[in-house]
Amino acid sequence: MADHDLAALTTNAHEDWTLFAVRLHDKPGSAALRRQLLQAHLEWVAAHGDALRAAGSLRESPEATPVGGLWVVRAPDRAAVEALIATDPFTTGGLRAGWDIFFWSKALPQPVSF
């Protein structure tokens, strides 16, 4: 992890970098901690927008408390994704119970956009 320049993830992302889907899991019963860390997390997400192609919380229903998150990340390799996750205030603040990182291949030819 330490070998990766996190600044490179937020500027001039290379088109040949890999896309990853990241499923992030919150610790059970952590709604208060999530609220406490939310502003710092949102600022962090905004600062890493070049690497985070999509990011948001996951809930069992629209009105339910989030149980984690889902990101689509563009990065050179899995280690860079791990390094990115390690700097998220939700991770450093103790909210995350863990995460799963998957290589992601988009099925349609058009660019990913929302």
Chimera marker file (.cmm) of the C-alpha trace (Angstrom):
<marker_set name="trace">
<marker id="1" x="0.000" y="0.000" z="0.000" r="1" g="1" b="0" radius="0.5"/>
<marker id="2" x="2.699" y="2.474" z="0.926" r="1" g="1" b="0" radius="0.5"/>
<marker id="3" x="4.227" y="2.221" z="-2.549" r="1" g="1" b="0" radius="0.5"/>
<marker id="4" x="1.232" y="3.887" z="-4.186" r="1" g="1" b="0" radius="0.5"/>
<marker id="5" x="1.013" y="7.618" z="-4.706" r="1" g="1" b="0" radius="0.5"/>
<marker id="6" x="-2.554" y="8.446" z="-3.672" r="1" g="1" b="0" radius="0.5"/>
<marker id="7" x="-2.264" y="11.830" z="-5.366" r="1" g="1" b="0" radius="0.5"/>
<marker id="8" x="-1.915" y="9.996" z="-8.682" r="1" g="1" b="0" radius="0.5"/>
<marker id="9" x="-5.330" y="8.440" z="-8.090" r="1" g="1" b="0" radius="0.5"/>
<marker id="10" x="-6.983" y="11.859" z="-8.001" r="1" g="1" b="0" radius="0.5"/>
<marker id="11" x="-5.272" y="13.473" z="-10.982" r="1" g="1" b="0" radius="0.5"/>
<marker id="12" x="-4.822" y="12.356" z="-14.558" r="1" g="1" b="0" radius="0.5"/>
<marker id="13" x="-6.289" y="8.882" z="-14.169" r="1" g="1" b="0" radius="0.5"/>
<marker id="14" x="-4.954" y="6.762" z="-16.996" r="1" g="1" b="0" radius="0.5"/>
<marker id="15" x="-7.464" y="5.335" z="-19.449" r="1" g="1" b="0" radius="0.5"/>
<marker id="16" x="-5.800" y="1.921" z="-19.280" r="1" g="1" b="0" radius="0.5"/>
<marker id="17" x="-6.284" y="1.662" z="-15.514" r="1" g="1" b="0" radius="0.5"/>
<marker id="18" x="-8.600" y="-1.056" z="-14.283" r="1" g="1" b="0" radius="0.5"/>
<marker id="19" x="-12.096" y="-0.530" z="-12.944" r="1" g="1" b="0" radius="0.5"/>
<marker id="20" x="-12.912" y="-2.094" z="-9.585" r="1" g="1" b="0" radius="0.5"/>
<marker id="21" x="-16.232" y="-2.545" z="-7.785" r="1" g="1" b="0" radius="0.5"/>
<marker id="22" x="-15.871" y="-2.155" z="-4.033" r="1" g="1" b="0" radius="0.5"/>
<marker id="23" x="-18.561" y="-3.294" z="-1.589" r="1" g="1" b="0" radius="0.5"/>
<marker id="24" x="-17.946" y="-1.680" z="1.810" r="1" g="1" b="0" radius="0.5"/>
<marker id="25" x="-19.523" y="-3.106" z="4.984" r="1" g="1" b="0" radius="0.5"/>
<marker id="26" x="-20.366" y="-0.970" z="8.023" r="1" g="1" b="0" radius="0.5"/>
<marker id="27" x="-20.131" y="-2.376" z="11.530" r="1" g="1" b="0" radius="0.5"/>
<marker id="28" x="-23.579" y="-3.332" z="12.856" r="1" g="1" b="0" radius="0.5"/>
<marker id="29" x="-25.243" y="-0.699" z="15.015" r="1" g="1" b="0" radius="0.5"/>
<marker id="30" x="-22.955" y="2.078" z="13.787" r="1" g="1" b="0" radius="0.5"/>
<marker id="31" x="-25.535" y="4.644" z="12.628" r="1" g="1" b="0" radius="0.5"/>
<marker id="32" x="-24.402" y="7.278" z="15.160" r="1" g="1" b="0" radius="0.5"/>
<marker id="33" x="-20.749" y="6.858" z="14.156" r="1" g="1" b="0" radius="0.5"/>
<marker id="34" x="-21.714" y="7.145" z="10.481" r="1" g="1" b="0" radius="0.5"/>
<marker id="35" x="-23.515" y="10.435" z="11.147" r="1" g="1" b="0" radius="0.5"/>
<marker id="36" x="-20.501" y="11.721" z="13.103" r="1" g="1" b="0" radius="0.5"/>
<marker id="37" x="-18.060" y="10.925" z="10.270" r="1" g="1" b="0" radius="0.5"/>
<marker id="38" x="-20.327" y="11.759" z="7.317" r="1" g="1" b="0" radius="0.5"/>
<marker id="39" x="-19.160" y="15.319" z="6.569" r="1" g="1" b="0" radius="0.5"/>
<marker id="40" x="-15.470" y="14.345" z="6.586" r="1" g="1" b="0" radius="0.5"/>
<marker id="41" x="-16.277" y="11.322" z="4.410" r="1" g="1" b="0" radius="0.5"/>
<marker id="42" x="-18.208" y="13.416" z="1.859" r="1" g="1" b="0" radius="0.5"/>
<marker id="43" x="-15.348" y="15.922" z="1.650" r="1" g="1" b="0" radius="0.5"/>
<marker id="44" x="-12.933" y="13.018" z="1.135" r="1" g="1" b="0" radius="0.5"/>
<marker id="45" x="-15.153" y="11.563" z="-1.623" r="1" g="1" b="0" radius="0.5"/>
<marker id="46" x="-15.232" y="14.945" z="-3.390" r="1" g="1" b="0" radius="0.5"/>
<marker id="47" x="-11.439" y="15.213" z="-3.175" r="1" g="1" b="0" radius="0.5"/>
<marker id="48" x="-10.997" y="11.747" z="-4.732" r="1" g="1" b="0" radius="0.5"/>
<marker id="49" x="-13.521" y="12.143" z="-7.540" r="1" g="1" b="0" radius="0.5"/>
<marker id="50" x="-11.098" y="11.189" z="-10.307" r="1" g="1" b="0" radius="0.5"/>
<marker id="51" x="-10.524" y="7.741" z="-8.790" r="1" g="1" b="0" radius="0.5"/>
<marker id="52" x="-14.048" y="7.256" z="-7.425" r="1" g="1" b="0" radius="0.5"/>
<marker id="53" x="-16.127" y="6.985" z="-10.593" r="1" g="1" b="0" radius="0.5"/>
<marker id="54" x="-19.274" y="6.253" z="-8.568" r="1" g="1" b="0" radius="0.5"/>
<marker id="55" x="-19.835" y="6.144" z="-4.815" r="1" g="1" b="0" radius="0.5"/>
<marker id="56" x="-22.829" y="5.884" z="-2.534" r="1" g="1" b="0" radius="0.5"/>
<marker id="57" x="-24.410" y="4.210" z="0.445" r="1" g="1" b="0" radius="0.5"/>
<marker id="58" x="-26.291" y="0.920" z="0.375" r="1" g="1" b="0" radius="0.5"/>
<marker id="59" x="-29.586" y="0.435" z="2.231" r="1" g="1" b="0" radius="0.5"/>
<marker id="60" x="-32.167" y="-2.316" z="2.461" r="1" g="1" b="0" radius="0.5"/>
<marker id="61" x="-34.882" y="0.250" z="1.640" r="1" g="1" b="0" radius="0.5"/>
<marker id="62" x="-34.834" y="3.977" z="0.758" r="1" g="1" b="0" radius="0.5"/>
<marker id="63" x="-35.624" y="5.041" z="4.326" r="1" g="1" b="0" radius="0.5"/>
<marker id="64" x="-33.371" y="2.497" z="6.082" r="1" g="1" b="0" radius="0.5"/>
<marker id="65" x="-30.048" y="3.255" z="7.744" r="1" g="1" b="0" radius="0.5"/>
<marker id="66" x="-27.092" y="2.599" z="5.427" r="1" g="1" b="0" radius="0.5"/>
<marker id="67" x="-25.354" y="-0.740" z="5.919" r="1" g="1" b="0" radius="0.5"/>
<marker id="68" x="-22.296" y="0.129" z="3.839" r="1" g="1" b="0" radius="0.5"/>
<marker id="69" x="-21.369" y="1.509" z="0.477" r="1" g="1" b="0" radius="0.5"/>
<marker id="70" x="-20.609" y="0.726" z="-3.142" r="1" g="1" b="0" radius="0.5"/>
<marker id="71" x="-17.840" y="2.334" z="-5.169" r="1" g="1" b="0" radius="0.5"/>
<marker id="72" x="-16.614" y="2.014" z="-8.721" r="1" g="1" b="0" radius="0.5"/>
<marker id="73" x="-12.907" y="2.889" z="-8.635" r="1" g="1" b="0" radius="0.5"/>
<marker id="74" x="-10.438" y="3.445" z="-11.458" r="1" g="1" b="0" radius="0.5"/>
<marker id="75" x="-6.949" y="2.493" z="-10.288" r="1" g="1" b="0" radius="0.5"/>
<marker id="76" x="-3.753" y="0.867" z="-11.570" r="1" g="1" b="0" radius="0.5"/>
<marker id="77" x="-4.159" y="-2.208" z="-9.360" r="1" g="1" b="0" radius="0.5"/>
<marker id="78" x="-5.870" y="-3.733" z="-6.336" r="1" g="1" b="0" radius="0.5"/>
<marker id="79" x="-3.193" y="-2.465" z="-3.933" r="1" g="1" b="0" radius="0.5"/>
<marker id="80" x="-3.985" y="1.110" z="-4.961" r="1" g="1" b="0" radius="0.5"/>
<marker id="81" x="-7.669" y="0.498" z="-4.181" r="1" g="1" b="0" radius="0.5"/>
<marker id="82" x="-6.707" y="-0.857" z="-0.738" r="1" g="1" b="0" radius="0.5"/>
<marker id="83" x="-4.557" y="2.236" z="-0.160" r="1" g="1" b="0" radius="0.5"/>
<marker id="84" x="-7.455" y="4.484" z="-1.146" r="1" g="1" b="0" radius="0.5"/>
<marker id="85" x="-9.882" y="2.721" z="1.200" r="1" g="1" b="0" radius="0.5"/>
<marker id="86" x="-7.375" y="3.064" z="4.039" r="1" g="1" b="0" radius="0.5"/>
<marker id="87" x="-7.559" y="6.885" z="3.820" r="1" g="1" b="0" radius="0.5"/>
<marker id="88" x="-11.377" y="7.173" z="3.874" r="1" g="1" b="0" radius="0.5"/>
<marker id="89" x="-12.611" y="8.802" z="7.119" r="1" g="1" b="0" radius="0.5"/>
<marker id="90" x="-15.207" y="6.027" z="7.396" r="1" g="1" b="0" radius="0.5"/>
<marker id="91" x="-12.281" y="3.575" z="7.531" r="1" g="1" b="0" radius="0.5"/>
<marker id="92" x="-9.928" y="5.604" z="9.722" r="1" g="1" b="0" radius="0.5"/>
<marker id="93" x="-12.830" y="6.488" z="12.036" r="1" g="1" b="0" radius="0.5"/>
<marker id="94" x="-13.711" y="2.848" z="12.671" r="1" g="1" b="0" radius="0.5"/>
<marker id="95" x="-17.026" y="2.580" z="10.783" r="1" g="1" b="0" radius="0.5"/>
<marker id="96" x="-16.001" y="-0.100" z="8.299" r="1" g="1" b="0" radius="0.5"/>
<marker id="97" x="-16.261" y="-3.759" z="9.266" r="1" g="1" b="0" radius="0.5"/>
<marker id="98" x="-14.574" y="-4.736" z="6.011" r="1" g="1" b="0" radius="0.5"/>
<marker id="99" x="-14.856" y="-4.629" z="2.248" r="1" g="1" b="0" radius="0.5"/>
<marker id="100" x="-14.773" y="-6.729" z="-0.889" r="1" g="1" b="0" radius="0.5"/>
<marker id="101" x="-12.839" y="-5.650" z="-3.972" r="1" g="1" b="0" radius="0.5"/>
<marker id="102" x="-13.756" y="-7.053" z="-7.381" r="1" g="1" b="0" radius="0.5"/>
<marker id="103" x="-12.317" y="-6.450" z="-10.829" r="1" g="1" b="0" radius="0.5"/>
<marker id="104" x="-15.171" y="-4.928" z="-12.826" r="1" g="1" b="0" radius="0.5"/>
<marker id="105" x="-15.767" y="-5.223" z="-16.554" r="1" g="1" b="0" radius="0.5"/>
<marker id="106" x="-18.494" y="-3.050" z="-17.966" r="1" g="1" b="0" radius="0.5"/>
<marker id="107" x="-20.785" y="-4.809" z="-20.401" r="1" g="1" b="0" radius="0.5"/>
<marker id="108" x="-21.737" y="-1.842" z="-22.577" r="1" g="1" b="0" radius="0.5"/>
<marker id="109" x="-19.332" y="0.133" z="-24.785" r="1" g="1" b="0" radius="0.5"/>
<marker id="110" x="-20.397" y="3.643" z="-23.795" r="1" g="1" b="0" radius="0.5"/>
<marker id="111" x="-18.473" y="5.464" z="-21.044" r="1" g="1" b="0" radius="0.5"/>
<marker id="112" x="-19.614" y="5.084" z="-17.462" r="1" g="1" b="0" radius="0.5"/>
<marker id="113" x="-21.529" y="8.205" z="-16.468" r="1" g="1" b="0" radius="0.5"/>
<marker id="114" x="-24.408" y="9.155" z="-14.204" r="1" g="1" b="0" radius="0.5"/>
<link id1="1" id2="2" r="1" g="1" b="0" radius="0.2"/>
<link id1="2" id2="3" r="1" g="1" b="0" radius="0.2"/>
<link id1="3" id2="4" r="1" g="1" b="0" radius="0.2"/>
<link id1="4" id2="5" r="1" g="1" b="0" radius="0.2"/>
<link id1="5" id2="6" r="1" g="1" b="0" radius="0.2"/>
<link id1="6" id2="7" r="1" g="1" b="0" radius="0.2"/>
<link id1="7" id2="8" r="1" g="1" b="0" radius="0.2"/>
<link id1="8" id2="9" r="1" g="1" b="0" radius="0.2"/>
<link id1="9" id2="10" r="1" g="1" b="0" radius="0.2"/>
<link id1="10" id2="11" r="1" g="1" b="0" radius="0.2"/>
<link id1="11" id2="12" r="1" g="1" b="0" radius="0.2"/>
<link id1="12" id2="13" r="1" g="1" b="0" radius="0.2"/>
<link id1="13" id2="14" r="1" g="1" b="0" radius="0.2"/>
<link id1="14" id2="15" r="1" g="1" b="0" radius="0.2"/>
<link id1="15" id2="16" r="1" g="1" b="0" radius="0.2"/>
<link id1="16" id2="17" r="1" g="1" b="0" radius="0.2"/>
<link id1="17" id2="18" r="1" g="1" b="0" radius="0.2"/>
<link id1="18" id2="19" r="1" g="1" b="0" radius="0.2"/>
<link id1="19" id2="20" r="1" g="1" b="0" radius="0.2"/>
<link id1="20" id2="21" r="1" g="1" b="0" radius="0.2"/>
<link id1="21" id2="22" r="1" g="1" b="0" radius="0.2"/>
<link id1="22" id2="23" r="1" g="1" b="0" radius="0.2"/>
<link id1="23" id2="24" r="1" g="1" b="0" radius="0.2"/>
<link id1="24" id2="25" r="1" g="1" b="0" radius="0.2"/>
<link id1="25" id2="26" r="1" g="1" b="0" radius="0.2"/>
<link id1="26" id2="27" r="1" g="1" b="0" radius="0.2"/>
<link id1="27" id2="28" r="1" g="1" b="0" radius="0.2"/>
<link id1="28" id2="29" r="1" g="1" b="0" radius="0.2"/>
<link id1="29" id2="30" r="1" g="1" b="0" radius="0.2"/>
<link id1="30" id2="31" r="1" g="1" b="0" radius="0.2"/>
<link id1="31" id2="32" r="1" g="1" b="0" radius="0.2"/>
<link id1="32" id2="33" r="1" g="1" b="0" radius="0.2"/>
<link id1="33" id2="34" r="1" g="1" b="0" radius="0.2"/>
<link id1="34" id2="35" r="1" g="1" b="0" radius="0.2"/>
<link id1="35" id2="36" r="1" g="1" b="0" radius="0.2"/>
<link id1="36" id2="37" r="1" g="1" b="0" radius="0.2"/>
<link id1="37" id2="38" r="1" g="1" b="0" radius="0.2"/>
<link id1="38" id2="39" r="1" g="1" b="0" radius="0.2"/>
<link id1="39" id2="40" r="1" g="1" b="0" radius="0.2"/>
<link id1="40" id2="41" r="1" g="1" b="0" radius="0.2"/>
<link id1="41" id2="42" r="1" g="1" b="0" radius="0.2"/>
<link id1="42" id2="43" r="1" g="1" b="0" radius="0.2"/>
<link id1="43" id2="44" r="1" g="1" b="0" radius="0.2"/>
<link id1="44" id2="45" r="1" g="1" b="0" radius="0.2"/>
<link id1="45" id2="46" r="1" g="1" b="0" radius="0.2"/>
<link id1="46" id2="47" r="1" g="1" b="0" radius="0.2"/>
<link id1="47" id2="48" r="1" g="1" b="0" radius="0.2"/>
<link id1="48" id2="49" r="1" g="1" b="0" radius="0.2"/>
<link id1="49" id2="50" r="1" g="1" b="0" radius="0.2"/>
<link id1="50" id2="51" r="1" g="1" b="0" radius="0.2"/>
<link id1="51" id2="52" r="1" g="1" b="0" radius="0.2"/>
<link id1="52" id2="53" r="1" g="1" b="0" radius="0.2"/>
<link id1="53" id2="54" r="1" g="1" b="0" radius="0.2"/>
<link id1="54" id2="55" r="1" g="1" b="0" radius="0.2"/>
<link id1="55" id2="56" r="1" g="1" b="0" radius="0.2"/>
<link id1="56" id2="57" r="1" g="1" b="0" radius="0.2"/>
<link id1="57" id2="58" r="1" g="1" b="0" radius="0.2"/>
<link id1="58" id2="59" r="1" g="1" b="0" radius="0.2"/>
<link id1="59" id2="60" r="1" g="1" b="0" radius="0.2"/>
<link id1="60" id2="61" r="1" g="1" b="0" radius="0.2"/>
<link id1="61" id2="62" r="1" g="1" b="0" radius="0.2"/>
<link id1="62" id2="63" r="1" g="1" b="0" radius="0.2"/>
<link id1="63" id2="64" r="1" g="1" b="0" radius="0.2"/>
<link id1="64" id2="65" r="1" g="1" b="0" radius="0.2"/>
<link id1="65" id2="66" r="1" g="1" b="0" radius="0.2"/>
<link id1="66" id2="67" r="1" g="1" b="0" radius="0.2"/>
<link id1="67" id2="68" r="1" g="1" b="0" radius="0.2"/>
<link id1="68" id2="69" r="1" g="1" b="0" radius="0.2"/>
<link id1="69" id2="70" r="1" g="1" b="0" radius="0.2"/>
<link id1="70" id2="71" r="1" g="1" b="0" radius="0.2"/>
<link id1="71" id2="72" r="1" g="1" b="0" radius="0.2"/>
<link id1="72" id2="73" r="1" g="1" b="0" radius="0.2"/>
<link id1="73" id2="74" r="1" g="1" b="0" radius="0.2"/>
<link id1="74" id2="75" r="1" g="1" b="0" radius="0.2"/>
<link id1="75" id2="76" r="1" g="1" b="0" radius="0.2"/>
<link id1="76" id2="77" r="1" g="1" b="0" radius="0.2"/>
<link id1="77" id2="78" r="1" g="1" b="0" radius="0.2"/>
<link id1="78" id2="79" r="1" g="1" b="0" radius="0.2"/>
<link id1="79" id2="80" r="1" g="1" b="0" radius="0.2"/>
<link id1="80" id2="81" r="1" g="1" b="0" radius="0.2"/>
<link id1="81" id2="82" r="1" g="1" b="0" radius="0.2"/>
<link id1="82" id2="83" r="1" g="1" b="0" radius="0.2"/>
<link id1="83" id2="84" r="1" g="1" b="0" radius="0.2"/>
<link id1="84" id2="85" r="1" g="1" b="0" radius="0.2"/>
<link id1="85" id2="86" r="1" g="1" b="0" radius="0.2"/>
<link id1="86" id2="87" r="1" g="1" b="0" radius="0.2"/>
<link id1="87" id2="88" r="1" g="1" b="0" radius="0.2"/>
<link id1="88" id2="89" r="1" g="1" b="0" radius="0.2"/>
<link id1="89" id2="90" r="1" g="1" b="0" radius="0.2"/>
<link id1="90" id2="91" r="1" g="1" b="0" radius="0.2"/>
<link id1="91" id2="92" r="1" g="1" b="0" radius="0.2"/>
<link id1="92" id2="93" r="1" g="1" b="0" radius="0.2"/>
<link id1="93" id2="94" r="1" g="1" b="0" radius="0.2"/>
<link id1="94" id2="95" r="1" g="1" b="0" radius="0.2"/>
<link id1="95" id2="96" r="1" g="1" b="0" radius="0.2"/>
<link id1="96" id2="97" r="1" g="1" b="0" radius="0.2"/>
<link id1="97" id2="98" r="1" g="1" b="0" radius="0.2"/>
<link id1="98" id2="99" r="1" g="1" b="0" radius="0.2"/>
<link id1="99" id2="100" r="1" g="1" b="0" radius="0.2"/>
<link id1="100" id2="101" r="1" g="1" b="0" radius="0.2"/>
<link id1="101" id2="102" r="1" g="1" b="0" radius="0.2"/>
<link id1="102" id2="103" r="1" g="1" b="0" radius="0.2"/>
<link id1="103" id2="104" r="1" g="1" b="0" radius="0.2"/>
<link id1="104" id2="105" r="1" g="1" b="0" radius="0.2"/>
<link id1="105" id2="106" r="1" g="1" b="0" radius="0.2"/>
<link id1="106" id2="107" r="1" g="1" b="0" radius="0.2"/>
<link id1="107" id2="108" r="1" g="1" b="0" radius="0.2"/>
<link id1="108" id2="109" r="1" g="1" b="0" radius="0.2"/>
<link id1="109" id2="110" r="1" g="1" b="0" radius="0.2"/>
<link id1="110" id2="111" r="1" g="1" b="0" radius="0.2"/>
<link id1="111" id2="112" r="1" g="1" b="0" radius="0.2"/>
<link id1="112" id2="113" r="1" g="1" b="0" radius="0.2"/>
<link id1="113" id2="114" r="1" g="1" b="0" radius="0.2"/>
</marker_set>
